[in-house]
């Protein structure tokens, strides 16, 4: 029976540790009954009053406590990380290249590993560097009160900043194997604003194919008109419609497809639909549609 007493003591100490961890995240009340059950069963085992069934019940209850507490603590840790990340501000000239959320070859055959490596590591990095330089030069202009070259650096910031932010979103709205079709509220809104998902997809695809020279196709949410819209952008920043929030973007600069598709932009656009990450788009939509501007 000594081994059971030792086991009961270990479980009681472990439960105290779990209680402290939960308390650090403000979660103790969520599992207070489970903690009390473990402590009561542990005490019975420690005092030698427990039956075999009660010892087994302690094992099961302790395992349940572990599983539930682990999930709560992990979810809280992720939430705190996301909140810290959300609240983080970036000083002028301190932008960094975000990592790809998947391996270079994860989007094949729609987009080759060679293109992804070149596109992300070289082209996106160029926009990050260009934005940082422009911000630092404008900071210097403020500090020296010399705005002679301000027009140039504002243009550089618009071009490279838009390139950086759109590419960051571009990587996020794709996923290995795609995610089929949109669901839920996003699908309902697409059907309301475009007639059907197929009609939206045709509109978006044609917008991408017909971008003059190089640029983007974008699905955006307009807080002002309270509806979804499809836009084109030349380069990154031209033809922008202010007051809208990008939800889904497609890069149709030649560096995004030429090595694989050469001049056949249409095939690239059609195959791209196979890697769209609709859950991510839906998440952006849910956040964006909470914004309500007066309608004019």
N, C-alpha and C positions, 0 to 999 in steps of 0.2 A: 504493500500500500504506500510505502515511502515514495516510490516512483510516481504514483498518482498525485501525492502531495506536492512533490517537486514540479510536476506538470501543472498542477493548479496554481502554484506560486508563479511560475513562468508566464502562464496565460494572464494572470491578474496584473503582473508588471507590464506585460505587452499591451494589455487593454488600457492601462494608465498612459502609456506612451501614445497610443492611438488617440486617446481622448485629448491629449495635449496638442497633437498635430491638428486634429479637427478644430480645436479651440483657436489655434493660430489663424485658421481660415474662416472663423466665424460659423463653423458647421456643426458644432457639438450637439446642438439641439436636435438636429436632423436624425441623429442616431442615439439619442439619450436612452431610449428604451432598450435598444440592442446592447448598449454598454452596461446597463443595469443587469440585464439577463446574464451577460458573461461574468460580471463581478459576483453575482449571487451564486452561480454555478461553481465558479472558482473557489469561493469561500467554503462551499459545501465539500468540495474535493479536498481542500487544504485541511479541513477539520476531520476528515475521514468519515464523513456521513453520507458520501455519495455512493449510489449503486452503479453497476456497470452501465445501465441505461443512461444514467445521469452523466457519467463520464463521456459516453458517446455523444450525448446531447451537447455537452460543453464543446467537444470537438467541432460538431456541426455548427453550433452557434458562433464559435470563434471564427470559423471559416467564413460564415455569412457576414460577420462584422468586418473581417478583412476585405472581402470582395466589395462590400458596399462603401466602406471607408476609402479604399483605394480609388474607386471610381469618383467619389466626391472630391477627394484631394487632387486627383489628376485633372479633373474638369476645372476645379478652382484654379489650379496652377496655370492651366492653359488660358483661362479667362483673365487672370492677372497679367500673364505675359502679353496677351492681346491688348489689354487695356493700357499697359505700359508702352507697348509698341504704338498704339493709337495716339497716345498723348505725347509721344516723342516728337520733338521738333528738330529740323535739320538746319544747321547754320549755313550761311552762304558759302558755297564752294565745297560742301561736305557730302554731296550726294554720292551714293555707291551703286555699283551694278548688282541688282538682285540676282540670287542664284536661280537657275532653272528649277522648277518644281518637279522635274522628271529627267531621266537620262536623255542624252542627245538623240538616241535612236528610238525613243519611246513613241514617236508619232509616225513612224514608218508604217505603211508605204506612202501615206499622204504627204509627209514632209521628211526628207532624208536627213540622216544624222549629219552629213557634211554641211547641209544648209543650216541646220540648227546651230551647229558649232560656230560657223562663220557669222551667222546672223546675230546670235547672242553675244559671243565673245568679242567680236570685232565691231560690228555696226552699232549695237546697243551701247557698248563701252564708249564709242566715239561720241554719242549723244550725251552720256553722263559727263565725260570730260569737257565737252563743249559748254554744257550748262554750268558746270563748276567754274570754268574760266570766265564766262560771261558774268556770273554773279560776283565773283571776286573783283572783276574790273569795275562793275557798277558800285560795289562797296568802296573801292578805291576812289571813284569819282565823288562819292559823297564825302569821304574823309578829306579829300584835297580841294573840294568845291570846284572841280574841273569837269564839266559835263560836255566838253567839246565832242567826244566820241560816243555820247550816250545813245544816239540813234542806232549806231552800229551794234552796240552791245545789247540793246533792247531787242533788236532783230535776232541776234544770236541766241539770246535767252528764250525767245519765243520758238525758234526753230528747234534748238536742242532740247529745251524743256519739254515741248510737246512730243518730241521724238522719244525722250526718256519715259515720260508718263504713259504714252500710248503703248510702247513696247512692254512696259511692266504689266499693263493690263492684258496685252496680247498673249503673253506666256500663261497668264492665269486663266484665260477663257478657253484654253485647249487642255485636253487630257488624253492619255493613252486609250485608244479604243473608242473615244468619244463618250457621250452620255445620251445617245438616242435623240429623243425629242424633249422639249421643255414640258413641264407639268405644272399643275396648280395654278396659282394666281398669275404667273408670268404667261402661261399658255392662254388663259382667259383674256388677258390684256392684249396679247398679240392677235387673237381672234377678233376682239372688239375693234382694234385700231386698223387692222389690215384685212379683215374679212375671214382669213384662215391662216394657219401656220404656213401652208404651202404658198399662199400669196405673199406673205412676208418674206419667205425664203427666196422666192423668185425676185422680189423687189431688191432685197439685200444683195443677191448674187449679181444682178444686172448693174447695181450701183458700183459694186466692186470691179466688175469687168470694164465699166465705162469711165472710171476715173481717168481724167486726162493726165497723161505722163505718169507720174508716180504719186502715191498717196494712200488713202485708207477708205474703207467703208465702215460706217458706225451705226449701231443701234443705240439710240439715246432716249433717256426719259426727260420730258419737259415738265418741270414743276409748274410752269406758268400755264400751259395748255392742258396739263394733266393727261398726257398721252405719250405713247411711244412714237418715235420718228426714225426714219433712216436718212442718214446724211452721208455726203462725200467730203473728203478733205484732200486737198492737193498739198503735196509735201507732207507736213504734219500739222501745220497751223493755218494754212489758207482755207478759206470758205468755212471757217469755224462759225457755228451758231452759238453764241454765248447764252448762258442761263440754262443749258442742258447738261445732262450727266451721262457720260458714255457707259453703256452696259456690255456691249459686245462689239469688238473691233476686229477688222481683218486687214492685215498689211499687204498692200499690192505694189509696194516698191519692188523693183526687179530683183534686188538682192534677196527678197523673201522667197523667190521661186525659180529664178532664171537657170540656175545650175541644174535643176531637175526637170523643169518644164519648158525651158528656153522661152520662146515667144508665146506659148500657149497659156496665157493667163486664165482663160476660161476653164481649162481642165484643173488647174490649181485651185480655182475658186470652188468648183464642184467637189473635188476631193477633200477640201478643207472642212466641209460640213461633217465629215466622218470623225473629226477630232474635237468638235465643239464641246466644251464643258458646261452643259446647261445648268447644273446645280449652282455653279459659281455665278453664272449670269443671273439666275433667279435670286441668289443672295444679294447681289448688287441692286436688283430691282426692288426687293423688299425694303432695303435701306433707303434707296433713292425716293421711292414713292411716299415716304413719310414727310418729305419736304413739300410744303404747300405754299406757293406764292399766290398773291392776288391775281386773278385771271384778267388779262387785258389783251 
